[in-house]
Amino acid sequence: METFEHLLYQLHLSYLQARKNKRNTHNQLRFEMYQEQGLMQLAKTIYERKYAPRPCITFIIHKPVMREIFAADFTDRVVHHLLYRCLYPIIDRKLINDTYSCRLGKGTLYGINRVEHFIRSCSENYTKQSFILKLDVQAYFMNMQHAIINDRVVALLPEQKLNFLGISKETVLYLLSATIFNEVTENCRIKGSRNDWDGLPPSKSLFHYPAGTGLPIGNLTSQVFGNVYLNDFDHYVKHNLKIKHYGRYVDDMIFVHKDKNQLLETIPHIQTEMDQVGLKIHPNKILLINSEVGVQFLGQIIKPYRKYISNRTKNNFFKAIQDINQVLAVVPRFSWQQLCEIRAILNSYLGIMKHANSFNLRKAMMGRLIKRFHDFYFVSKNFDKVIINKDFWEWHFSPNYRFIN
């Protein structure tokens, strides 16, 4: 039987997960100042069935594309992590292997490697013709219907009164309903100006959708619900359409088959199946090509026997190097935190690029960094990792540095 003390304990564990990579945000710091009191109050509202999500903060981002974001209050993020920890082990077993988003042991690299495997298998290692059909769902998160999400998540849960981490099924369903049916556009706080929305198509904003429709992009629960919403469709493709080589990352779908005509014939069937959940295939993002031409998927271009980095990633890396050069040129002294931030930016790009045929590109990009960069960092001989020169930093940061310099 669920107890208040155990609920509080599980909320504390969820809080520790929620604050990762959020330690310096104002919302998290405000919560951390009174975390014991805050967690106690949150546990009480849940236990007494008085929990209600707080107003979101909404703003516009421009990378990688212009997009509307609804950031949940940190208290609600704790609840999202509690739901994730309760539901993920059960839901993950019900998904097909080739759903790649927000799953342990999977992700973009796994998806890229799987698609490369599909092409090699279908074309018998590029000795025979094979074709690739790539589809995209139009405004996926915006068109997801709350009632369908709730029904499909509940349908995946065991019928018996099973405890989730010691949390009763009734409590999980209560929090699930409160999270899914929360209308984030109501009482939200706008960060910035309303003019920031200029240029954003109405189809990309939840403010233009009716109540009961659309999920906020970025919430942990939204990513899980994005997998569940098309789970029946995934099984339909594998078992009814008999397309063995199929994978999906959120709303990006890819099909590989030897018969081009069969892929064409499946498109109407796919749309019919999607009509049942109120979704549409994006008419301008239907691509059917020979696998020898190569296909872009999850940031890489997959071609016979090789993979390349997409232009978007290359351009973003180049812009990041320009920004780092500007900082290196004007900042006289660096703190350890600043050096770690620069290292993290560079290593994130190098970590992505090292899984593709990009040695010469990595070498050229690192060569664009100004000379002062090499005073503070070492670059590995494979150009796949940056290491801080700790000895030089300690000398640079010493009180006598201004006289030495």
Buried (B, 14 or more C-beta within 10 A) or exposed (E): EBEEEBBBBBBBBBBEBBBEEBEEBEBBEEBBEEBEEBBBEBBBBBBEEEBEBEBBBBBBEEEEEBBBBBBBBBBBBBBBBBBBBBBBEBBBEBBBEBBBBBBEEBBBBBBBBBBBEBBBEBBEEBEEBBBBBBBBBBBBBBBBBBEBBBEBBEEBBEEEEEBBBEBBBEBBBBBBBBBBBBBBBEEBEEEEEEEBBEEBEEEBBBEEBEEEBBBBBBBBBBBBBBBBBBBEBBEBBBEEBEBBBBBBBBBBBBBBBBEBEBBEEBBEEBEEBBEEBEBEBEEEEEEBEEBBEBBBBBBBBBBBEEBBBBEEBBEBBBEBBEEBBEEBEEEEEBEEEEBEBBBEBBBEBBEBBBBBBBEEBBEEBBEEBEEEBEEBBEBEEEBBBBEBBEEBBEEBEEEEEEEEE
